[in-house]
Each structure stands twice: as C-alpha cells, then as structure tokens.
Amino acid sequence: MYVVGAADLKAVTPGNELVKFADDTYIVIPAANDSSRQTDVVSHVTEWARKNNRKTNPTKFTEIVFVDNRKKKKAHPPPPLPGIDRVTIP
C-alpha cells in the first residue's frame, strides 16, 4: 500500500531518483547534485509526509556515501546533514 500511496512522491531536483520499496524510500543523489540533499531529503520528503497524513522517522534517516578509491583524484564528501547518521562505503 505504501508504494501505491506514495506514487506522487517525486524527487525535486532533476537527476535525483526516488526508489520506493515496501515501506522504505531511498533517495539516490549523484555527486553533481550534492547541494540538493537538504531540499530533497529533509524538506521535501518531510513536507510530503505531513501533507499526506504520514509520519517520517528521522531517527531512521541514514546517509550513505559511496567512494570510488580507484580514482586518482579524490573527491571530498559533502558536509554531513545535521541530525542524520552517515556511513561511508569504499
């Protein structure tokens, strides 16, 4: 039912993707859009949930940063989002 009820939940920023499975939502944000994390993740999803009489559980929010260690030029991850745990996967 969640996937059907959340059919209108879309990413705000072009290039970002929302993946819904069971009662979970995953937001995939490429490095080029890292500045949209606050807008898409916290603000938009939380506001959508409020408008649709749903609740978010911010204690379950987790940011996962994937790093490609094979590249010669090392990318620096963006600053962490306040109140959201971060996991880095090499």
N, CA, C and O atoms as a Tinker XYZ file with bonds, in Angstrom:
   360  protein
     1  N      0.817000   -1.201000    0.000000    73     2
     2  CA     0.000000    0.000000    0.000000    64     1     3
     3  C      0.855000    1.257000    0.000000    63     2     4     5
     4  O      0.470000    2.262000   -0.597000    81     3
     5  N      2.018000    1.219000    0.664000    73     3     6
     6  CA     2.856000    2.418000    0.717000    64     5     7
     7  C      3.281000    2.853000   -0.683000    63     6     8     9
     8  O      3.200000    4.035000   -1.016000    81     7
     9  N      3.734000    1.904000   -1.502000    73     7    10
    10  CA     4.211000    2.250000   -2.841000    64     9    11
    11  C      3.091000    2.886000   -3.657000    63    10    12    13
    12  O      3.336000    3.833000   -4.403000    81    11
    13  N      1.884000    2.387000   -3.530000    73    11    14
    14  CA     0.744000    2.971000   -4.237000    64    13    15
    15  C      0.425000    4.345000   -3.664000    63    14    16    17
    16  O      0.204000    5.293000   -4.418000    81    15
    17  N      0.399000    4.462000   -2.356000    73    15    18
    18  CA     0.085000    5.738000   -1.711000    64    17    19
    19  C      1.152000    6.792000   -1.924000    63    18    20    21
    20  O      0.867000    7.987000   -1.855000    81    19
    21  N      2.373000    6.363000   -2.181000    73    19    22
    22  CA     3.478000    7.302000   -2.369000    64    21    23
    23  C      3.797000    7.521000   -3.845000    63    22    24    25
    24  O      4.883000    7.996000   -4.180000    81    23
    25  N      2.870000    7.183000   -4.717000    73    23    26
    26  CA     3.114000    7.318000   -6.153000    64    25    27
    27  C      3.404000    8.761000   -6.554000    63    26    28    29
    28  O      4.123000    8.996000   -7.525000    81    27
    29  N      2.858000    9.724000   -5.824000    73    27    30
    30  CA     3.077000   11.128000   -6.175000    64    29    31
    31  C      4.337000   11.720000   -5.542000    63    30    32    33
    32  O      4.649000   12.887000   -5.779000    81    31
    33  N      5.052000   10.955000   -4.757000    73    31    34
    34  CA     6.294000   11.428000   -4.149000    64    33    35
    35  C      7.408000   11.318000   -5.183000    63    34    36    37
    36  O      7.791000   10.218000   -5.581000    81    35
    37  N      7.919000   12.455000   -5.609000    73    35    38
    38  CA     8.963000   12.521000   -6.635000    64    37    39
    39  C     10.120000   13.361000   -6.119000    63    38    40    41
    40  O      9.957000   14.162000   -5.198000    81    39
    41  N     11.278000   13.176000   -6.713000    73    39    42
    42  CA    12.440000   13.991000   -6.375000    64    41    43
    43  C     12.218000   15.406000   -6.898000    63    42    44    45
    44  O     11.614000   15.591000   -7.955000    81    43
    45  N     12.697000   16.389000   -6.173000    73    43    46
    46  CA    12.559000   17.785000   -6.573000    64    45    47
    47  C     13.606000   18.148000   -7.613000    63    46    48    49
    48  O     13.300000   18.826000   -8.594000    81    47
    49  N     14.827000   17.707000   -7.406000    73    47    50
    50  CA    15.947000   18.101000   -8.253000    64    49    51
    51  C     16.116000   17.125000   -9.423000    63    50    52    53
    52  O     16.182000   15.915000   -9.207000    81    51
    53  N     16.185000   17.635000  -10.657000    73    51    54
    54  CA    16.437000   16.745000  -11.799000    64    53    55
    55  C     17.756000   16.003000  -11.617000    63    54    56    57
    56  O     18.757000   16.589000  -11.205000    81    55
    57  N     17.748000   14.723000  -11.924000    73    55    58
    58  CA    18.937000   13.890000  -11.754000    64    57    59
    59  C     18.892000   13.052000  -10.495000    63    58    60    61
    60  O     19.548000   12.014000  -10.421000    81    59
    61  N     18.125000   13.485000   -9.496000    73    59    62
    62  CA    17.950000   12.687000   -8.289000    64    61    63
    63  C     16.843000   11.671000   -8.530000    63    62    64    65
    64  O     15.899000   11.937000   -9.273000    81    63
    65  N     16.960000   10.534000   -7.913000    73    63    66
    66  CA    15.975000    9.458000   -8.091000    64    65    67
    67  C     15.411000    9.020000   -6.751000    63    66    68    69
    68  O     16.145000    8.919000   -5.768000    81    67
    69  N     14.109000    8.758000   -6.707000    73    67    70
    70  CA    13.486000    8.164000   -5.527000    64    69    71
    71  C     13.156000    6.716000   -5.842000    63    70    72    73
    72  O     12.546000    6.418000   -6.869000    81    71
    73  N     13.560000    5.827000   -4.960000    73    71    74
    74  CA    13.270000    4.407000   -5.102000    64    73    75
    75  C     12.436000    4.015000   -3.898000    63    74    76    77
    76  O     12.844000    4.230000   -2.756000    81    75
    77  N     11.259000    3.437000   -4.151000    73    75    78
    78  CA    10.363000    3.038000   -3.067000    64    77    79
    79  C     10.244000    1.526000   -3.062000    63    78    80    81
    80  O     10.027000    0.901000   -4.100000    81    79
    81  N     10.388000    0.952000   -1.884000    73    79    82
    82  CA    10.266000   -0.489000   -1.729000    64    81    83
    83  C      9.618000   -0.775000   -0.388000    63    82    84    85
    84  O     10.077000   -0.289000    0.645000    81    83
    85  N      8.557000   -1.560000   -0.404000    73    83    86
    86  CA     7.790000   -1.864000    0.810000    64    85    87
    87  C      7.419000   -0.554000    1.484000    63    86    88    89
    88  O      6.661000    0.228000    0.910000    81    87
    89  N      7.927000   -0.286000    2.684000    73    87    90
    90  CA     7.597000    0.982000    3.351000    64    89    91
    91  C      8.828000    1.871000    3.493000    63    90    92    93
    92  O      8.883000    2.727000    4.376000    81    91
    93  N      9.817000    1.666000    2.618000    73    91    94
    94  CA    11.044000    2.454000    2.653000    64    93    95
    95  C     11.155000    3.308000    1.397000    63    94    96    97
    96  O     10.642000    2.953000    0.336000    81    95
    97  N     11.831000    4.431000    1.539000    73    95    98
    98  CA    12.134000    5.304000    0.405000    64    97    99
    99  C     13.621000    5.576000    0.406000    63    98   100   101
   100  O     14.200000    5.948000    1.427000    81    99
   101  N     14.235000    5.385000   -0.753000    73    99   102
   102  CA    15.649000    5.656000   -0.924000    64   101   103
   103  C     15.779000    6.791000   -1.919000    63   102   104   105
   104  O     15.144000    6.774000   -2.973000    81   103
   105  N     16.597000    7.772000   -1.591000    73   103   106
   106  CA    16.838000    8.890000   -2.490000    64   105   107
   107  C     18.277000    8.774000   -2.963000    63   106   108   109
   108  O     19.213000    8.830000   -2.165000    81   107
   109  N     18.444000    8.611000   -4.268000    73   107   110
   110  CA    19.764000    8.474000   -4.859000    64   109   111
   111  C     20.139000    9.830000   -5.445000    63   110   112   113
   112  O     19.475000   10.347000   -6.343000    81   111
   113  N     21.225000   10.391000   -4.909000    73   111   114
   114  CA    21.660000   11.722000   -5.329000    64   113   115
   115  C     23.090000   11.617000   -5.840000    63   114   116   117
   116  O     23.991000   11.260000   -5.081000    81   115
   117  N     23.311000   11.926000   -7.131000    73   115   118
   118  CA    24.683000   11.886000   -7.643000    64   117   119
   119  C     25.522000   13.018000   -7.058000    63   118   120   121
   120  O     24.982000   14.007000   -6.564000    81   119
   121  N     26.837000   12.869000   -7.116000    73   119   122
   122  CA    27.744000   13.872000   -6.551000    64   121   123
   123  C     27.493000   15.254000   -7.134000    63   122   124   125
   124  O     27.651000   16.256000   -6.435000    81   123
   125  N     27.109000   15.324000   -8.391000    73   123   126
   126  CA    26.864000   16.627000   -9.025000    64   125   127
   127  C     25.700000   17.373000   -8.369000    63   126   128   129
   128  O     25.606000   18.595000   -8.485000    81   127
   129  N     24.822000   16.656000   -7.688000    73   127   130
   130  CA    23.652000   17.273000   -7.050000    64   129   131
   131  C     23.762000   17.286000   -5.527000    63   130   132   133
   132  O     22.745000   17.418000   -4.845000    81   131
   133  N     24.962000   17.153000   -4.980000    73   131   134
   134  CA    25.074000   17.022000   -3.526000    64   133   135
   135  C     24.485000   18.216000   -2.775000    63   134   136   137
   136  O     24.114000   18.075000   -1.610000    81   135
   137  N     24.391000   19.372000   -3.400000    73   135   138
   138  CA    23.813000   20.535000   -2.715000    64   137   139
   139  C     22.297000   20.422000   -2.553000    63   138   140   141
   140  O     21.694000   21.205000   -1.819000    81   139
   141  N     21.680000   19.460000   -3.226000    73   139   142
   142  CA    20.221000   19.291000   -3.129000    64   141   143
   143  C     19.810000   18.341000   -2.008000    63   142   144   145
   144  O     18.620000   18.076000   -1.834000    81   143
   145  N     20.765000   17.829000   -1.253000    73   143   146
   146  CA    20.446000   16.834000   -0.221000    64   145   147
   147  C     19.456000   17.367000    0.798000    63   146   148   149
   148  O     18.494000   16.677000    1.136000    81   147
   149  N     19.666000   18.563000    1.289000    73   147   150
   150  CA    18.766000   19.139000    2.301000    64   149   151
   151  C     17.365000   19.321000    1.722000    63   150   152   153
   152  O     16.372000   18.998000    2.375000    81   151
   153  N     17.287000   19.840000    0.496000    73   151   154
   154  CA    15.995000   20.095000   -0.126000    64   153   155
   155  C     15.231000   18.804000   -0.374000    63   154   156   157
   156  O     14.086000   18.667000    0.055000    81   155
   157  N     15.863000   17.848000   -1.069000    73   155   158
   158  CA    15.163000   16.611000   -1.434000    64   157   159
   159  C     14.938000   15.697000   -0.248000    63   158   160   161
   160  O     13.854000   15.133000   -0.101000    81   159
   161  N     15.929000   15.541000    0.589000    73   159   162
   162  CA    15.835000   14.551000    1.657000    64   161   163
   163  C     14.992000   15.042000    2.815000    63   162   164   165
   164  O     13.988000   14.423000    3.165000    81   163
   165  N     15.386000   16.125000    3.395000    73   163   166
   166  CA    14.743000   16.551000    4.636000    64   165   167
   167  C     13.470000   17.347000    4.362000    63   166   168   169
   168  O     12.390000   16.968000    4.815000    81   167
   169  N     13.590000   18.419000    3.641000    73   167   170
   170  CA    12.463000   19.330000    3.471000    64   169   171
   171  C     11.321000   18.724000    2.661000    63   170   172   173
   172  O     10.182000   18.674000    3.127000    81   171
   173  N     11.627000   18.260000    1.440000    73   171   174
   174  CA    10.575000   17.799000    0.536000    64   173   175
   175  C      9.865000   16.541000    1.046000    63   174   176   177
   176  O      8.636000   16.488000    1.075000    81   175
   177  N     10.628000   15.547000    1.442000    73   175   178
   178  CA    10.017000   14.283000    1.890000    64   177   179
   179  C      9.222000   14.500000    3.181000    63   178   180   181
   180  O      8.125000   13.961000    3.331000    81   179
   181  N      9.761000   15.274000    4.096000    73   179   182
   182  CA     9.059000   15.542000    5.348000    64   181   183
   183  C      7.766000   16.320000    5.086000    63   182   184   185
   184  O      6.732000   16.030000    5.687000    81   183
   185  N      7.827000   17.295000    4.199000    73   183   186
   186  CA     6.628000   18.070000    3.865000    64   185   187
   187  C      5.601000   17.202000    3.144000    63   186   188   189
   188  O      4.405000   17.309000    3.412000    81   187
   189  N      6.056000   16.341000    2.229000    73   187   190
   190  CA     5.137000   15.435000    1.538000    64   189   191
   191  C      4.426000   14.532000    2.554000    63   190   192   193
   192  O      3.213000   14.337000    2.473000    81   191
   193  N      5.177000   13.990000    3.499000    73   191   194
   194  CA     4.594000   13.106000    4.510000    64   193   195
   195  C      3.541000   13.845000    5.332000    63   194   196   197
   196  O      2.470000   13.301000    5.601000    81   195
   197  N      3.837000   15.068000    5.728000    73   195   198
   198  CA     2.886000   15.852000    6.515000    64   197   199
   199  C      1.597000   16.095000    5.727000    63   198   200   201
   200  O      0.504000   15.949000    6.273000    81   199
   201  N      1.717000   16.462000    4.461000    73   199   202
   202  CA     0.539000   16.741000    3.631000    64   201   203
   203  C     -0.299000   15.488000    3.385000    63   202   204   205
   204  O     -1.502000   15.589000    3.141000    81   203
   205  N      0.313000   14.326000    3.447000    73   203   206
   206  CA    -0.378000   13.070000    3.166000    64   205   207
   207  C     -0.681000   12.268000    4.431000    63   206   208   209
   208  O     -0.906000   11.059000    4.371000    81   207
   209  N     -0.684000   12.951000    5.570000    73   207   210
   210  CA    -1.001000   12.321000    6.850000    64   209   211
   211  C     -0.128000   11.097000    7.135000    63   210   212   213
   212  O     -0.604000   10.074000    7.627000    81   211
   213  N      1.135000   11.228000    6.820000    73   211   214
   214  CA     2.104000   10.168000    7.107000    64   213   215
   215  C      3.148000   10.734000    8.049000    63   214   216   217
   216  O      3.253000   11.949000    8.221000    81   215
   217  N      3.905000    9.860000    8.647000    73   215   218
   218  CA     4.952000   10.297000    9.569000    64   217   219
   219  C      6.300000    9.815000    9.062000    63   218   220   221
   220  O      6.427000    8.712000    8.531000    81   219
   221  N      7.296000   10.658000    9.235000    73   219   222
   222  CA     8.659000   10.221000    8.976000    64   221   223
   223  C      9.298000    9.903000   10.322000    63   222   224   225
   224  O      8.864000   10.394000   11.364000    81   223
   225  N     10.312000    9.092000   10.282000    73   223   226
   226  CA    11.047000    8.768000   11.496000    64   225   227
   227  C     12.496000    9.183000   11.283000    63   226   228   229
   228  O     13.316000    8.372000   10.853000    81   227
   229  N     12.822000   10.452000   11.584000    73   227   230
   230  CA    14.176000   10.948000   11.330000    64   229   231
   231  C     15.278000   10.142000   12.008000    63   230   232   233
   232  O     16.428000   10.198000   11.573000    81   231
   233  N     14.959000    9.403000   13.051000    73   231   234
   234  CA    16.000000    8.587000   13.685000    64   233   235
   235  C     16.436000    7.441000   12.772000    63   234   236   237
   236  O     17.493000    6.848000   12.986000    81   235
   237  N     15.635000    7.129000   11.761000    73   235   238
   238  CA    15.992000    6.075000   10.816000    64   237   239
   239  C     16.633000    6.622000    9.539000    63   238   240   241
   240  O     17.047000    5.846000    8.678000    81   239
   241  N     16.720000    7.947000    9.407000    73   239   242
   242  CA    17.383000    8.527000    8.242000    64   241   243
   243  C     18.865000    8.188000    8.315000    63   242   244   245
   244  O     19.483000    8.340000    9.369000    81   243
   245  N     19.437000    7.733000    7.214000    73   243   246
   246  CA    20.871000    7.459000    7.131000    64   245   247
   247  C     21.361000    7.899000    5.766000    63   246   248   249
   248  O     20.723000    7.642000    4.745000    81   247
   249  N     22.494000    8.559000    5.763000    73   247   250
   250  CA    23.124000    8.957000    4.510000    64   249   251
   251  C     24.258000    7.988000    4.235000    63   250   252   253
   252  O     25.105000    7.752000    5.096000    81   251
   253  N     24.273000    7.428000    3.034000    73   251   254
   254  CA    25.332000    6.514000    2.635000    64   253   255
   255  C     26.122000    7.181000    1.521000    63   254   256   257
   256  O     25.554000    7.567000    0.499000    81   255
   257  N     27.424000    7.319000    1.712000    73   255   258
   258  CA    28.293000    7.928000    0.711000    64   257   259
   259  C     29.155000    6.820000    0.116000    63   258   260   261
   260  O     29.902000    6.149000    0.828000    81   259
   261  N     29.042000    6.638000   -1.193000    73   259   262
   262  CA    29.850000    5.649000   -1.888000    64   261   263
   263  C     31.074000    6.357000   -2.460000    63   262   264   265
   264  O     30.955000    7.399000   -3.104000    81   263
   265  N     32.253000    5.782000   -2.220000    73   263   266
   266  CA    33.505000    6.378000   -2.666000    64   265   267
   267  C     34.229000    5.380000   -3.561000    63   266   268   269
   268  O     34.359000    4.205000   -3.219000    81   267
   269  N     34.699000    5.859000   -4.710000    73   267   270
   270  CA    35.480000    5.021000   -5.619000    64   269   271
   271  C     36.950000    5.291000   -5.355000    63   270   272   273
   272  O     37.487000    6.301000   -5.810000    81   271
   273  N     37.608000    4.398000   -4.624000    73   271   274
   274  CA    39.013000    4.582000   -4.257000    64   273   275
   275  C     39.972000    4.346000   -5.417000    63   274   276   277
   276  O     41.172000    4.580000   -5.273000    81   275
   277  N     39.475000    3.891000   -6.557000    73   275   278
   278  CA    40.340000    3.631000   -7.704000    64   277   279
   279  C     40.694000    4.906000   -8.464000    63   278   280   281
   280  O     41.646000    4.916000   -9.246000    81   279
   281  N     39.950000    5.965000   -8.246000    73   279   282
   282  CA    40.196000    7.218000   -8.973000    64   281   283
   283  C     41.438000    7.910000   -8.422000    63   282   284   285
   284  O     41.693000    7.893000   -7.218000    81   283
   285  N     42.209000    8.521000   -9.327000    73   283   286
   286  CA    43.409000    9.246000   -8.916000    64   285   287
   287  C     43.046000   10.522000   -8.167000    63   286   288   289
   288  O     43.675000   10.873000   -7.169000    81   287
   289  N     42.041000   11.196000   -8.655000    73   287   290
   290  CA    41.603000   12.435000   -7.997000    64   289   291
   291  C     40.561000   12.070000   -6.946000    63   290   292   293
   292  O     39.493000   11.550000   -7.267000    81   291
   293  N     40.880000   12.345000   -5.709000    73   291   294
   294  CA    39.978000   12.003000   -4.612000    64   293   295
   295  C     38.907000   13.074000   -4.447000    63   294   296   297
   296  O     39.209000   14.265000   -4.383000    81   295
   297  N     37.696000   12.649000   -4.381000    73   295   298
   298  CA    36.580000   13.569000   -4.147000    64   297   299
   299  C     36.340000   13.670000   -2.644000    63   298   300   301
   300  O     36.455000   12.686000   -1.914000    81   299
   301  N     36.015000   14.849000   -2.209000    73   299   302
   302  CA    35.714000   15.050000   -0.799000    64   301   303
   303  C     34.205000   14.999000   -0.613000    63   302   304   305
   304  O     33.479000   15.710000   -1.309000    81   303
   305  N     33.718000   14.180000    0.305000    73   303   306
   306  CA    32.272000   14.110000    0.514000    64   305   307
   307  C     31.748000   15.442000    1.038000    63   306   308   309
   308  O     32.482000   16.200000    1.673000    81   307
   309  N     30.485000   15.722000    0.772000    73   307   310
   310  CA    29.889000   16.964000    1.274000    64   309   311
   311  C     29.782000   16.919000    2.794000    63   310   312   313
   312  O     29.868000   15.847000    3.393000    81   311
   313  N     29.596000   18.074000    3.415000    73   311   314
   314  CA    29.444000   18.068000    4.877000    64   313   315
   315  C     28.219000   17.256000    5.283000    63   314   316   317
   316  O     27.241000   17.197000    4.538000    81   315
   317  N     28.262000   16.634000    6.449000    73   315   318
   318  CA    27.117000   15.827000    6.894000    64   317   319
   319  C     25.872000   16.686000    7.103000    63   318   320   321
   320  O     25.958000   17.866000    7.441000    81   319
   321  N     24.729000   16.071000    6.896000    73   319   322
   322  CA    23.462000   16.746000    7.187000    64   321   323
   323  C     23.226000   16.683000    8.694000    63   322   324   325
   324  O     23.427000   15.634000    9.305000    81   323
   325  N     22.809000   17.779000    9.292000    73   323   326
   326  CA    22.589000   17.784000   10.749000    64   325   327
   327  C     21.535000   16.755000   11.164000    63   326   328   329
   328  O     20.451000   16.690000   10.583000    81   327
   329  N     21.866000   15.966000   12.162000    73   327   330
   330  CA    20.915000   15.019000   12.724000    64   329   331
   331  C     20.741000   13.730000   11.931000    63   330   332   333
   332  O     19.897000   12.904000   12.279000    81   331
   333  N     21.534000   13.543000   10.857000    73   331   334
   334  CA    21.413000   12.334000   10.047000    64   333   335
   335  C     22.739000   11.588000   10.095000    63   334   336   337
   336  O     23.791000   12.147000    9.782000    81   335
   337  N     22.678000   10.317000   10.490000    73   335   338
   338  CA    23.890000    9.488000   10.544000    64   337   339
   339  C     24.448000    9.289000    9.156000    63   338   340   341
   340  O     23.706000    9.248000    8.175000    81   339
   341  N     25.767000    9.166000    9.076000    73   339   342
   342  CA    26.429000    8.950000    7.786000    64   341   343
   343  C     27.251000    7.681000    7.847000    63   342   344   345
   344  O     27.913000    7.396000    8.845000    81   343
   345  N     27.198000    6.912000    6.747000    73   343   346
   346  CA    28.002000    5.717000    6.566000    64   345   347
   347  C     28.763000    5.912000    5.260000    63   346   348   349
   348  O     28.181000    6.339000    4.262000    81   347
   349  N     30.062000    5.605000    5.255000    73   347   350
   350  CA    30.856000    5.698000    4.030000    64   349   351
   351  C     31.247000    4.293000    3.604000    63   350   352   353
   352  O     31.756000    3.495000    4.392000    81   351
   353  N     30.993000    4.018000    2.327000    73   351   354
   354  CA    31.310000    2.693000    1.797000    64   353   355
   355  C     32.354000    2.857000    0.704000    63   354   356   357
   356  O     32.101000    3.504000   -0.312000    81   355
   357  N     33.541000    2.264000    0.916000    73   355   358
   358  CA    34.609000    2.382000   -0.096000    64   357   359
   359  C     34.330000    1.505000   -1.292000    63   358   360
   360  O     35.120000    1.479000   -2.236000    81   359
